[in-house]
Amino acid sequence: MRRIKSALLVTVLTCGLVVTPVFAEPSVDDLKKDKEAAQSEVDSLQSELTDLLSKISQLEGDLISKGQEITQAEEDLAAAQEKEEEQYEAMKLRIKFMYEEGDTSVLETLVSAKDFSDLVNKAEYVQNVHSYDRKML
């Protein structure tokens, strides 16, 4: 009995090894579904690529714009620094003039007028100097 069981087991195993499974070829419908799925994925990826390229283009435009703004700001800064230097030099000159000429008051200037037209001229001069000093400060 034991021999029969062993022989039967060997026969079953041999038959199992000799028989190879045969896979059926995919049907046309399966291939079409696979193709449609692949095409859908390609379309999706193409859409994503288009969106990314659009965003890159927009970012490049923004970058160029910001670069131009930075360049303009640097030019404005240089002009402002130059103007500041000019104003500083003008203020130093005015202070030097005031020191050398002495600090005469408005009242002294007006009282020292010889006649009415001289008084008007001196009053206009004082007003112009005062306006100039205010503007420069």
The first five atom37 places (N, CA, C, CB, O) and aatype in JSON, in Angstrom:
{
  "aatype": [12, 1, 1, 9, 11, 15, 0, 10, 10, 19, 16, 19, 10, 16, 4, 7, 10, 19, 19, 16, 14, 19, 13, 0, 6, 14, 15, 19, 3, 3, 10, 11, 11, 3, 11, 6, 0, 0, 5, 15, 6, 19, 3, 15, 10, 5, 15, 6, 10, 16, 3, 10, 10, 15, 11, 9, 15, 5, 10, 6, 7, 3, 10, 9, 15, 11, 7, 5, 6, 9, 16, 5, 0, 6, 6, 3, 10, 0, 0, 0, 5, 6, 11, 6, 6, 6, 5, 18, 6, 0, 12, 11, 10, 1, 9, 11, 13, 12, 18, 6, 6, 7, 3, 16, 15, 19, 10, 6, 16, 10, 19, 15, 0, 11, 3, 13, 15, 3, 10, 19, 2, 11, 0, 6, 18, 19, 5, 2, 19, 8, 15, 18, 3, 1, 11, 12, 10],
  "atom_mask": [
    [1, 1, 1, 1, 1],
    [1, 1, 1, 1, 1],
    [1, 1, 1, 1, 1],
    [1, 1, 1, 1, 1],
    [1, 1, 1, 1, 1],
    [1, 1, 1, 1, 1],
    [1, 1, 1, 1, 1],
    [1, 1, 1, 1, 1],
    [1, 1, 1, 1, 1],
    [1, 1, 1, 1, 1],
    [1, 1, 1, 1, 1],
    [1, 1, 1, 1, 1],
    [1, 1, 1, 1, 1],
    [1, 1, 1, 1, 1],
    [1, 1, 1, 1, 1],
    [1, 1, 1, 0, 1],
    [1, 1, 1, 1, 1],
    [1, 1, 1, 1, 1],
    [1, 1, 1, 1, 1],
    [1, 1, 1, 1, 1],
    [1, 1, 1, 1, 1],
    [1, 1, 1, 1, 1],
    [1, 1, 1, 1, 1],
    [1, 1, 1, 1, 1],
    [1, 1, 1, 1, 1],
    [1, 1, 1, 1, 1],
    [1, 1, 1, 1, 1],
    [1, 1, 1, 1, 1],
    [1, 1, 1, 1, 1],
    [1, 1, 1, 1, 1],
    [1, 1, 1, 1, 1],
    [1, 1, 1, 1, 1],
    [1, 1, 1, 1, 1],
    [1, 1, 1, 1, 1],
    [1, 1, 1, 1, 1],
    [1, 1, 1, 1, 1],
    [1, 1, 1, 1, 1],
    [1, 1, 1, 1, 1],
    [1, 1, 1, 1, 1],
    [1, 1, 1, 1, 1],
    [1, 1, 1, 1, 1],
    [1, 1, 1, 1, 1],
    [1, 1, 1, 1, 1],
    [1, 1, 1, 1, 1],
    [1, 1, 1, 1, 1],
    [1, 1, 1, 1, 1],
    [1, 1, 1, 1, 1],
    [1, 1, 1, 1, 1],
    [1, 1, 1, 1, 1],
    [1, 1, 1, 1, 1],
    [1, 1, 1, 1, 1],
    [1, 1, 1, 1, 1],
    [1, 1, 1, 1, 1],
    [1, 1, 1, 1, 1],
    [1, 1, 1, 1, 1],
    [1, 1, 1, 1, 1],
    [1, 1, 1, 1, 1],
    [1, 1, 1, 1, 1],
    [1, 1, 1, 1, 1],
    [1, 1, 1, 1, 1],
    [1, 1, 1, 0, 1],
    [1, 1, 1, 1, 1],
    [1, 1, 1, 1, 1],
    [1, 1, 1, 1, 1],
    [1, 1, 1, 1, 1],
    [1, 1, 1, 1, 1],
    [1, 1, 1, 0, 1],
    [1, 1, 1, 1, 1],
    [1, 1, 1, 1, 1],
    [1, 1, 1, 1, 1],
    [1, 1, 1, 1, 1],
    [1, 1, 1, 1, 1],
    [1, 1, 1, 1, 1],
    [1, 1, 1, 1, 1],
    [1, 1, 1, 1, 1],
    [1, 1, 1, 1, 1],
    [1, 1, 1, 1, 1],
    [1, 1, 1, 1, 1],
    [1, 1, 1, 1, 1],
    [1, 1, 1, 1, 1],
    [1, 1, 1, 1, 1],
    [1, 1, 1, 1, 1],
    [1, 1, 1, 1, 1],
    [1, 1, 1, 1, 1],
    [1, 1, 1, 1, 1],
    [1, 1, 1, 1, 1],
    [1, 1, 1, 1, 1],
    [1, 1, 1, 1, 1],
    [1, 1, 1, 1, 1],
    [1, 1, 1, 1, 1],
    [1, 1, 1, 1, 1],
    [1, 1, 1, 1, 1],
    [1, 1, 1, 1, 1],
    [1, 1, 1, 1, 1],
    [1, 1, 1, 1, 1],
    [1, 1, 1, 1, 1],
    [1, 1, 1, 1, 1],
    [1, 1, 1, 1, 1],
    [1, 1, 1, 1, 1],
    [1, 1, 1, 1, 1],
    [1, 1, 1, 1, 1],
    [1, 1, 1, 0, 1],
    [1, 1, 1, 1, 1],
    [1, 1, 1, 1, 1],
    [1, 1, 1, 1, 1],
    [1, 1, 1, 1, 1],
    [1, 1, 1, 1, 1],
    [1, 1, 1, 1, 1],
    [1, 1, 1, 1, 1],
    [1, 1, 1, 1, 1],
    [1, 1, 1, 1, 1],
    [1, 1, 1, 1, 1],
    [1, 1, 1, 1, 1],
    [1, 1, 1, 1, 1],
    [1, 1, 1, 1, 1],
    [1, 1, 1, 1, 1],
    [1, 1, 1, 1, 1],
    [1, 1, 1, 1, 1],
    [1, 1, 1, 1, 1],
    [1, 1, 1, 1, 1],
    [1, 1, 1, 1, 1],
    [1, 1, 1, 1, 1],
    [1, 1, 1, 1, 1],
    [1, 1, 1, 1, 1],
    [1, 1, 1, 1, 1],
    [1, 1, 1, 1, 1],
    [1, 1, 1, 1, 1],
    [1, 1, 1, 1, 1],
    [1, 1, 1, 1, 1],
    [1, 1, 1, 1, 1],
    [1, 1, 1, 1, 1],
    [1, 1, 1, 1, 1],
    [1, 1, 1, 1, 1],
    [1, 1, 1, 1, 1],
    [1, 1, 1, 1, 1],
    [1, 1, 1, 1, 1],
    [1, 1, 1, 1, 1]
  ],
  "atom_positions": [
    [[0.82, -1.18, 0.0], [0.0, 0.0, 0.0], [0.88, 1.26, 0.0], [-0.94, -0.01, 1.2], [0.6, 2.27, -0.64]],
    [[1.84, 1.12, 0.69], [2.74, 2.24, 0.77], [3.38, 2.48, -0.59], [3.8, 2.01, 1.83], [3.61, 3.63, -0.97]],
    [[3.65, 1.44, -1.31], [4.22, 1.58, -2.63], [3.22, 2.18, -3.58], [4.71, 0.26, -3.15], [3.59, 2.95, -4.46]],
    [[2.02, 1.85, -3.43], [0.97, 2.38, -4.32], [0.82, 3.89, -4.05], [-0.4, 1.61, -4.09], [0.7, 4.69, -4.98]],
    [[0.81, 4.24, -2.81], [0.69, 5.66, -2.46], [1.89, 6.43, -3.0], [0.57, 5.86, -0.92], [1.74, 7.55, -3.51]],
    [[3.07, 5.84, -2.89], [4.26, 6.52, -3.39], [4.22, 6.64, -4.9], [5.53, 5.78, -2.95], [4.58, 7.67, -5.46]],
    [[3.77, 5.58, -5.56], [3.7, 5.59, -7.02], [2.66, 6.6, -7.48], [3.36, 4.19, -7.57], [2.87, 7.33, -8.44]],
    [[1.55, 6.63, -6.79], [0.49, 7.59, -7.14], [0.97, 9.02, -6.93], [-0.79, 7.33, -6.3], [0.7, 9.89, -7.76]],
    [[1.68, 9.27, -5.87], [2.19, 10.61, -5.58], [3.22, 11.02, -6.63], [2.81, 10.66, -4.18], [3.21, 12.16, -7.07]],
    [[4.09, 10.12, -7.02], [5.1, 10.41, -8.04], [4.42, 10.68, -9.36], [6.1, 9.25, -8.17], [4.85, 11.57, -10.1]],
    [[3.38, 9.94, -9.68], [2.65, 10.12, -10.94], [1.96, 11.48, -10.97], [1.63, 9.0, -11.13], [2.01, 12.19, -11.97]],
    [[1.32, 11.83, -9.88], [0.62, 13.13, -9.81], [1.63, 14.27, -9.93], [-0.18, 13.26, -8.47], [1.38, 15.25, -10.64]],
    [[2.74, 14.16, -9.25], [3.74, 15.22, -9.32], [4.35, 15.31, -10.71], [4.85, 14.98, -8.29], [4.61, 16.42, -11.19]],
    [[4.57, 14.22, -11.35], [5.14, 14.21, -12.69], [4.16, 14.83, -13.68], [5.51, 12.78, -13.12], [4.55, 15.63, -14.53]],
    [[2.92, 14.46, -13.55], [1.89, 15.05, -14.45], [1.75, 16.55, -14.2], [0.52, 14.35, -14.24], [1.54, 17.33, -15.14]],
    [[1.86, 16.95, -12.98], [1.75, 18.37, -12.66], [2.91, 19.17, -13.23], [0.0, 0.0, 0.0], [2.74, 20.32, -13.63]],
    [[4.07, 18.57, -13.26], [5.24, 19.27, -13.79], [5.25, 19.28, -15.31], [6.5, 18.64, -13.28], [5.73, 20.24, -15.91]],
    [[4.72, 18.25, -15.92], [4.7, 18.16, -17.37], [3.68, 19.14, -17.95], [4.38, 16.72, -17.82], [3.91, 19.73, -19.01]],
    [[2.59, 19.31, -17.28], [1.54, 20.19, -17.79], [1.92, 21.63, -17.42], [0.13, 19.8, -17.19], [2.1, 21.96, -16.25]],
    [[2.03, 22.45, -18.41], [2.33, 23.87, -18.16], [1.07, 24.67, -18.42], [3.51, 24.38, -19.07], [0.3, 24.36, -19.33]],
    [[0.87, 25.65, -17.63], [-0.35, 26.43, -17.83], [-0.25, 27.25, -19.11], [-0.61, 27.34, -16.62], [0.81, 27.76, -19.46]],
    [[-1.33, 27.34, -19.76], [-1.41, 28.12, -21.0], [-2.23, 29.36, -20.68], [-2.04, 27.28, -22.19], [-3.38, 29.26, -20.24]],
    [[-1.63, 30.52, -20.92], [-2.35, 31.77, -20.68], [-3.0, 32.21, -21.97], [-1.42, 32.86, -20.13], [-2.41, 32.14, -23.05]],
    [[-4.19, 32.64, -21.84], [-4.91, 33.1, -23.02], [-4.4, 34.49, -23.4], [-6.45, 33.12, -22.77], [-4.07, 35.29, -22.53]],
    [[-4.33, 34.76, -24.68], [-3.93, 36.07, -25.16], [-5.02, 37.07, -24.79], [-3.68, 36.06, -26.7], [-6.2, 36.74, -24.78]],
    [[-4.6, 38.31, -24.49], [-5.62, 39.28, -24.12], [-6.56, 39.55, -25.29], [-4.98, 40.59, -23.65], [-6.16, 39.5, -26.46]],
    [[-7.77, 39.82, -24.95], [-8.76, 40.05, -26.0], [-8.59, 41.46, -26.56], [-10.21, 39.85, -25.47], [-7.89, 42.29, -25.96]],
    [[-9.21, 41.73, -27.66], [-9.13, 43.04, -28.31], [-9.74, 44.11, -27.4], [-9.85, 43.01, -29.69], [-9.24, 45.23, -27.32]],
    [[-10.83, 43.75, -26.73], [-11.48, 44.71, -25.82], [-10.54, 45.1, -24.68], [-12.79, 44.13, -25.26], [-10.46, 46.26, -24.29]],
    [[-9.82, 44.09, -24.14], [-8.87, 44.38, -23.07], [-7.75, 45.3, -23.57], [-8.27, 43.08, -22.51], [-7.35, 46.23, -22.87]],
    [[-7.27, 45.04, -24.76], [-6.22, 45.88, -25.33], [-6.72, 47.31, -25.57], [-5.72, 45.28, -26.65], [-6.0, 48.27, -25.32]],
    [[-7.96, 47.44, -26.04], [-8.53, 48.78, -26.26], [-8.69, 49.52, -24.94], [-9.91, 48.67, -26.98], [-8.43, 50.72, -24.87]],
    [[-9.11, 48.8, -23.89], [-9.26, 49.44, -22.58], [-7.89, 49.9, -22.05], [-9.92, 48.46, -21.59], [-7.76, 50.99, -21.5]],
    [[-6.88, 49.04, -22.23], [-5.54, 49.4, -21.81], [-5.03, 50.62, -22.58], [-4.58, 48.22, -21.99], [-4.41, 51.52, -22.02]],
    [[-5.31, 50.63, -23.88], [-4.89, 51.75, -24.72], [-5.6, 53.03, -24.28], [-5.18, 51.47, -26.2], [-4.96, 54.09, -24.19]],
    [[-6.88, 52.96, -24.01], [-7.64, 54.13, -23.57], [-7.13, 54.63, -22.21], [-9.14, 53.8, -23.48], [-7.03, 55.84, -21.99]],
    [[-6.82, 53.71, -21.33], [-6.3, 54.1, -20.02], [-4.94, 54.79, -20.18], [-6.17, 52.86, -19.1], [-4.67, 55.81, -19.54]],
    [[-4.09, 54.23, -21.03], [-2.78, 54.82, -21.27], [-2.92, 56.19, -21.92], [-1.91, 53.9, -22.15], [-2.21, 57.13, -21.56]],
    [[-3.85, 56.31, -22.88], [-4.08, 57.59, -23.54], [-4.61, 58.63, -22.56], [-5.07, 57.42, -24.71], [-4.23, 59.81, -22.61]],
    [[-5.47, 58.19, -21.66], [-6.01, 59.1, -20.64], [-4.89, 59.59, -19.73], [-7.11, 58.39, -19.81], [-4.84, 60.77, -19.37]],
    [[-4.0, 58.71, -19.36], [-2.87, 59.09, -18.52], [-1.94, 60.06, -19.26], [-2.09, 57.85, -18.06], [-1.46, 61.03, -18.68]],
    [[-1.7, 59.78, -20.54], [-0.86, 60.67, -21.35], [-1.51, 62.05, -21.44], [-0.65, 60.08, -22.77], [-0.82, 63.06, -21.3]],
    [[-2.82, 62.09, -21.67], [-3.53, 63.38, -21.75], [-3.44, 64.14, -20.43], [-5.01, 63.15, -22.13], [-3.24, 65.35, -20.42]],
    [[-3.58, 63.43, -19.34], [-3.48, 64.05, -18.02], [-2.09, 64.62, -17.79], [-3.82, 63.04, -16.92], [-1.95, 65.75, -17.32]],
    [[-1.08, 63.85, -18.13], [0.3, 64.32, -17.96], [0.6, 65.5, -18.89], [1.29, 63.17, -18.23], [1.33, 66.42, -18.52]],
    [[0.03, 65.45, -20.1], [0.22, 66.55, -21.04], [-0.41, 67.83, -20.49], [-0.39, 66.2, -22.41], [0.15, 68.92, -20.62]],
    [[-1.57, 67.69, -19.88], [-2.25, 68.84, -19.28], [-1.42, 69.41, -18.13], [-3.65, 68.44, -18.78], [-1.27, 70.63, -18.03]],
    [[-0.9, 68.54, -17.28], [-0.04, 68.99, -16.19], [1.21, 69.7, -16.71], [0.36, 67.81, -15.31], [1.62, 70.73, -16.17]],
    [[1.8, 69.16, -17.77], [2.99, 69.76, -18.37], [2.67, 71.15, -18.91], [3.54, 68.87, -19.49], [3.44, 72.09, -18.73]],
    [[1.53, 71.27, -19.57], [1.11, 72.58, -20.1], [0.92, 73.58, -18.97], [-0.19, 72.44, -20.91], [1.35, 74.73, -19.07]],
    [[0.27, 73.15, -17.9], [0.07, 74.03, -16.74], [1.42, 74.46, -16.15], [-0.79, 73.34, -15.67], [1.61, 75.63, -15.83]],
    [[2.33, 73.52, -15.99], [3.64, 73.83, -15.42], [4.43, 74.79, -16.31], [4.44, 72.56, -15.2], [5.09, 75.7, -15.82]],
    [[4.37, 74.57, -17.63], [5.07, 75.46, -18.54], [4.47, 76.86, -18.49], [5.0, 74.92, -19.97], [5.2, 77.86, -18.57]],
    [[3.16, 76.94, -18.35], [2.49, 78.23, -18.22], [2.94, 78.95, -16.95], [0.96, 78.06, -18.23], [3.23, 80.14, -16.97]],
    [[2.99, 78.21, -15.84], [3.44, 78.79, -14.58], [4.9, 79.24, -14.66], [3.26, 77.79, -13.43], [5.26, 80.3, -14.14]],
    [[5.74, 78.44, -15.31], [7.14, 78.81, -15.47], [7.26, 80.09, -16.27], [7.93, 77.67, -16.15], [8.03, 80.98, -15.92]],
    [[6.49, 80.19, -17.34], [6.51, 81.39, -18.17], [6.07, 82.61, -17.36], [5.6, 81.21, -19.4], [6.67, 83.68, -17.46]],
    [[5.02, 82.45, -16.58], [4.53, 83.55, -15.75], [5.59, 83.95, -14.71], [3.21, 83.16, -15.04], [5.82, 85.14, -14.49]],
    [[6.23, 82.97, -14.08], [7.26, 83.26, -13.09], [8.47, 83.95, -13.73], [7.71, 81.98, -12.4], [9.07, 84.83, -13.12]],
    [[8.82, 83.55, -14.95], [9.92, 84.21, -15.64], [9.57, 85.67, -15.91], [10.24, 83.49, -16.96], [10.42, 86.56, -15.76]],
    [[8.32, 85.92, -16.32], [7.87, 87.3, -16.53], [7.92, 88.1, -15.25], [0.0, 0.0, 0.0], [8.36, 89.26, -15.25]],
    [[7.47, 87.5, -14.15], [7.52, 88.17, -12.85], [8.96, 88.47, -12.44], [6.83, 87.32, -11.76], [9.26, 89.53, -11.9]],
    [[9.84, 87.52, -12.71], [11.25, 87.69, -12.37], [11.86, 88.85, -13.15], [12.03, 86.39, -12.64], [12.6, 89.66, -12.59]],
    [[11.56, 88.92, -14.43], [12.06, 90.02, -15.26], [11.52, 91.35, -14.74], [11.66, 89.82, -16.74], [12.25, 92.33, -14.64]],
    [[10.23, 91.36, -14.42], [9.61, 92.59, -13.91], [10.26, 93.03, -12.6], [8.09, 92.37, -13.69], [10.57, 94.21, -12.43]],
    [[10.48, 92.1, -11.69], [11.12, 92.44, -10.41], [12.56, 92.9, -10.63], [11.09, 91.22, -9.47], [13.03, 93.8, -9.93]],
    [[13.24, 92.3, -11.58], [14.6, 92.72, -11.89], [14.63, 94.17, -12.38], [0.0, 0.0, 0.0], [15.5, 94.94, -12.0]],
    [[13.65, 94.52, -13.23], [13.56, 95.89, -13.71], [13.22, 96.85, -12.57], [12.51, 96.0, -14.83], [13.76, 97.95, -12.51]],
    [[12.34, 96.43, -11.67], [12.0, 97.26, -10.52], [13.23, 97.47, -9.63], [10.85, 96.61, -9.7], [13.45, 98.57, -9.12]],
    [[14.02, 96.43, -9.44], [15.24, 96.55, -8.63], [16.22, 97.52, -9.28], [15.89, 95.17, -8.42], [16.83, 98.35, -8.61]],
    [[16.38, 97.4, -10.6], [17.28, 98.28, -11.31], [16.82, 99.73, -11.18], [17.37, 97.88, -12.79], [17.63, 100.62, -10.93]],
    [[15.51, 99.96, -11.35], [14.96, 101.3, -11.22], [15.16, 101.84, -9.8], [13.47, 101.31, -11.59], [15.51, 103.0, -9.61]],
    [[14.93, 100.98, -8.8], [15.12, 101.4, -7.41], [16.57, 101.76, -7.13], [14.66, 100.29, -6.45], [16.84, 102.72, -6.41]],
    [[17.51, 101.01, -7.7], [18.93, 101.32, -7.52], [19.27, 102.66, -8.16], [19.8, 100.21, -8.12], [20.03, 103.44, -7.59]],
    [[18.71, 102.92, -9.35], [18.94, 104.21, -10.01], [18.34, 105.34, -9.19], [18.35, 104.2, -11.43], [18.96, 106.4, -9.04]],
    [[17.13, 105.13, -8.66], [16.49, 106.15, -7.83], [17.31, 106.42, -6.56], [15.06, 105.73, -7.46], [17.45, 107.56, -6.13]],
    [[17.84, 105.35, -5.98], [18.66, 105.5, -4.78], [19.92, 106.32, -5.09], [19.05, 104.12, -4.22], [20.29, 107.2, -4.31]],
    [[20.56, 106.03, -6.21], [21.77, 106.77, -6.58], [21.44, 108.25, -6.8], [22.41, 106.17, -7.85], [22.19, 109.12, -6.38]],
    [[20.32, 108.52, -7.46], [19.91, 109.91, -7.7], [19.6, 110.61, -6.37], [18.68, 109.98, -8.64], [19.97, 111.77, -6.18]],
    [[18.93, 109.92, -5.47], [18.6, 110.5, -4.17], [19.86, 110.78, -3.35], [17.66, 109.57, -3.38], [19.95, 111.81, -2.67]],
    [[20.81, 109.88, -3.41], [22.06, 110.1, -2.69], [22.84, 111.29, -3.27], [22.93, 108.83, -2.73], [23.45, 112.06, -2.53]],
    [[22.8, 111.42, -4.58], [23.46, 112.56, -5.22], [22.78, 113.87, -4.82], [23.45, 112.4, -6.76], [23.45, 114.86, -4.52]],
    [[21.45, 113.86, -4.81], [20.71, 115.05, -4.41], [20.98, 115.39, -2.94], [19.21, 114.86, -4.65], [21.12, 116.56, -2.58]],
    [[21.05, 114.37, -2.11], [21.35, 114.59, -0.7], [22.71, 115.25, -0.55], [21.31, 113.26, 0.07], [22.86, 116.18, 0.25]],
    [[23.69, 114.79, -1.29], [25.03, 115.36, -1.23], [25.02, 116.82, -1.68], [26.01, 114.55, -2.09], [25.67, 117.67, -1.08]],
    [[24.27, 117.11, -2.75], [24.16, 118.5, -3.23], [23.51, 119.38, -2.17], [23.36, 118.56, -4.54], [23.97, 120.49, -1.91]],
    [[22.45, 118.89, -1.56], [21.77, 119.67, -0.53], [22.67, 119.89, 0.69], [20.46, 118.98, -0.1], [22.65, 120.96, 1.29]],
    [[23.43, 118.89, 1.03], [24.34, 119.02, 2.16], [25.4, 120.08, 1.88], [25.01, 117.67, 2.47], [25.72, 120.9, 2.74]],
    [[25.95, 120.06, 0.66], [26.95, 121.05, 0.28], [26.34, 122.45, 0.28], [27.53, 120.72, -1.1], [26.99, 123.4, 0.73]],
    [[25.11, 122.59, -0.21], [24.44, 123.89, -0.22], [24.2, 124.38, 1.21], [23.11, 123.81, -1.0], [24.35, 125.56, 1.49]],
    [[23.82, 123.48, 2.1], [23.57, 123.84, 3.48], [24.88, 124.29, 4.16], [22.93, 122.66, 4.25], [24.89, 125.26, 4.91]],
    [[25.97, 123.58, 3.87], [27.26, 123.98, 4.43], [27.66, 125.36, 3.94], [28.35, 122.95, 4.07], [28.2, 126.17, 4.7]],
    [[27.41, 125.63, 2.66], [27.73, 126.93, 2.1], [26.9, 128.03, 2.77], [27.49, 126.93, 0.59], [27.42, 129.1, 3.07]],
    [[25.61, 127.76, 2.99], [24.73, 128.74, 3.63], [25.17, 128.99, 5.07], [23.26, 128.24, 3.6], [25.19, 130.13, 5.52]],
    [[25.52, 127.96, 5.79], [25.98, 128.12, 7.17], [27.29, 128.91, 7.2], [26.18, 126.73, 7.85], [27.49, 129.76, 8.06]],
    [[28.16, 128.62, 6.25], [29.43, 129.36, 6.16], [29.14, 130.84, 5.9], [30.33, 128.77, 5.04], [29.75, 131.71, 6.52]],
    [[28.23, 131.12, 4.98], [27.87, 132.51, 4.67], [27.29, 133.21, 5.9], [26.86, 132.56, 3.51], [27.65, 134.34, 6.2]],
    [[26.4, 132.52, 6.6], [25.79, 133.12, 7.8], [26.86, 133.4, 8.86], [24.7, 132.19, 8.36], [26.78, 134.41, 9.56]],
    [[27.83, 132.52, 8.98], [28.89, 132.69, 9.98], [29.79, 133.88, 9.61], [29.73, 131.41, 10.1], [30.14, 134.7, 10.45]],
    [[30.15, 133.95, 8.32], [31.04, 135.02, 7.89], [30.37, 136.39, 7.91], [31.55, 134.73, 6.49], [31.02, 137.38, 8.26]],
    [[29.12, 136.47, 7.56], [28.41, 137.74, 7.49], [27.86, 138.18, 8.84], [27.28, 137.64, 6.49], [27.51, 139.34, 9.03]],
    [[27.8, 137.28, 9.76], [27.25, 137.61, 11.06], [25.75, 137.37, 11.04], [0.0, 0.0, 0.0], [25.13, 137.35, 9.97]],
    [[25.19, 137.22, 12.17], [23.77, 136.91, 12.27], [23.01, 138.22, 12.47], [23.48, 135.9, 13.43], [22.8, 138.67, 13.61]],
    [[22.6, 138.82, 11.39], [21.8, 140.04, 11.49], [20.34, 139.65, 11.56], [22.07, 140.99, 10.31], [19.88, 138.77, 10.83]],
    [[19.62, 140.32, 12.44], [18.22, 139.99, 12.59], [17.4, 140.67, 11.5], [17.71, 140.39, 13.99], [17.86, 141.61, 10.85]],
    [[16.21, 140.2, 11.32], [15.3, 140.76, 10.32], [14.99, 142.21, 10.69], [14.0, 139.93, 10.23], [14.93, 143.08, 9.81]],
    [[14.81, 142.46, 11.95], [14.47, 143.81, 12.41], [15.61, 144.79, 12.1], [14.16, 143.8, 13.91], [15.36, 145.92, 11.68]],
    [[16.85, 144.36, 12.32], [18.0, 145.22, 12.02], [18.07, 145.54, 10.53], [19.31, 144.56, 12.47], [18.34, 146.67, 10.13]],
    [[17.81, 144.53, 9.72], [17.86, 144.72, 8.28], [16.8, 145.71, 7.84], [17.68, 143.39, 7.55], [17.07, 146.59, 7.01]],
    [[15.61, 145.58, 8.37], [14.51, 146.46, 7.95], [14.71, 147.88, 8.49], [13.17, 145.9, 8.44], [14.39, 148.85, 7.79]],
    [[15.23, 148.03, 9.71], [15.43, 149.35, 10.31], [16.54, 150.12, 9.59], [15.75, 149.21, 11.8], [16.52, 151.35, 9.55]],
    [[17.5, 149.38, 9.04], [18.62, 150.04, 8.36], [18.26, 150.55, 6.97], [19.79, 149.09, 8.26], [19.13, 151.06, 6.25]],
    [[17.01, 150.42, 6.57], [16.59, 150.89, 5.25], [16.66, 152.4, 5.19], [15.16, 150.41, 4.93], [16.35, 153.08, 6.16]],
    [[17.08, 152.94, 4.03], [17.26, 154.39, 3.86], [15.96, 155.07, 3.45], [18.34, 154.67, 2.82], [15.68, 156.2, 3.87]],
    [[15.18, 154.39, 2.65], [13.89, 154.94, 2.23], [12.9, 153.79, 2.06], [14.02, 155.78, 0.91], [13.22, 152.64, 2.32]],
    [[11.69, 154.13, 1.6], [10.64, 153.12, 1.5], [10.97, 152.05, 0.47], [9.32, 153.78, 1.15], [10.72, 150.87, 0.73]],
    [[11.51, 152.41, -0.67], [11.84, 151.41, -1.69], [12.95, 150.48, -1.2], [12.27, 152.1, -3.02], [12.93, 149.29, -1.5]],
    [[13.91, 151.0, -0.45], [14.95, 150.17, 0.13], [14.36, 149.21, 1.16], [16.03, 151.05, 0.78], [14.76, 148.05, 1.26]],
    [[13.39, 149.72, 1.93], [12.69, 148.87, 2.91], [11.98, 147.71, 2.22], [11.69, 149.71, 3.73], [12.06, 146.57, 2.67]],
    [[11.28, 148.01, 1.13], [10.57, 146.95, 0.38], [11.57, 145.95, -0.2], [9.71, 147.57, -0.76], [11.33, 144.74, -0.14]],
    [[12.67, 146.44, -0.74], [13.69, 145.54, -1.3], [14.29, 144.64, -0.22], [14.81, 146.34, -1.98], [14.47, 143.44, -0.43]],
    [[14.59, 145.23, 0.94], [15.17, 144.43, 2.03], [14.15, 143.43, 2.58], [15.67, 145.36, 3.16], [14.51, 142.3, 2.93]],
    [[12.89, 143.82, 2.65], [11.85, 142.91, 3.12], [11.71, 141.72, 2.15], [10.5, 143.65, 3.27], [11.55, 140.58, 2.58]],
    [[11.77, 142.01, 0.87], [11.69, 140.94, -0.14], [12.92, 140.03, -0.03], [11.58, 141.53, -1.57], [12.81, 138.81, -0.14]],
    [[14.09, 140.64, 0.18], [15.32, 139.86, 0.33], [15.23, 138.93, 1.54], [16.53, 140.81, 0.45], [15.57, 137.75, 1.46]],
    [[14.78, 139.48, 2.67], [14.65, 138.68, 3.88], [13.66, 137.53, 3.65], [14.18, 139.56, 5.07], [13.9, 136.4, 4.08]],
    [[12.56, 137.83, 2.98], [11.56, 136.79, 2.68], [12.16, 135.7, 1.79], [10.31, 137.4, 2.0], [11.94, 134.51, 2.03]],
    [[12.9, 136.1, 0.78], [13.53, 135.12, -0.13], [14.56, 134.26, 0.6], [14.21, 135.85, -1.32], [14.61, 133.05, 0.39]],
    [[15.36, 134.87, 1.45], [16.36, 134.11, 2.21], [15.67, 133.12, 3.14], [17.28, 135.06, 3.01], [16.08, 131.97, 3.26]],
    [[14.63, 133.6, 3.81], [13.89, 132.73, 4.72], [13.24, 131.55, 3.96], [12.81, 133.53, 5.47], [13.32, 130.41, 4.4]],
    [[12.63, 131.85, 2.82], [12.01, 130.78, 2.01], [13.05, 129.79, 1.52], [11.26, 131.39, 0.81], [12.83, 128.58, 1.53]],
    [[14.2, 130.31, 1.1], [15.27, 129.46, 0.62], [15.77, 128.55, 1.74], [16.42, 130.3, 0.07], [15.96, 127.35, 1.54]],
    [[15.97, 129.14, 2.93], [16.44, 128.33, 4.06], [15.43, 127.25, 4.43], [16.71, 129.23, 5.27], [15.81, 126.1, 4.67]],
    [[14.17, 127.59, 4.47], [13.12, 126.6, 4.78], [13.1, 125.48, 3.74], [11.72, 127.29, 4.84], [13.0, 124.3, 4.08]],
    [[13.21, 125.86, 2.49], [13.17, 124.86, 1.4], [14.37, 123.93, 1.51], [13.15, 125.56, 0.01], [14.23, 122.72, 1.37]],
    [[15.53, 124.5, 1.77], [16.73, 123.68, 1.85], [16.7, 122.76, 3.08], [17.97, 124.57, 1.9], [17.18, 121.62, 3.02]],
    [[16.14, 123.23, 4.16], [16.06, 122.39, 5.35], [15.03, 121.31, 5.15], [15.72, 123.22, 6.59], [14.81, 120.49, 6.04]]
  ]
}
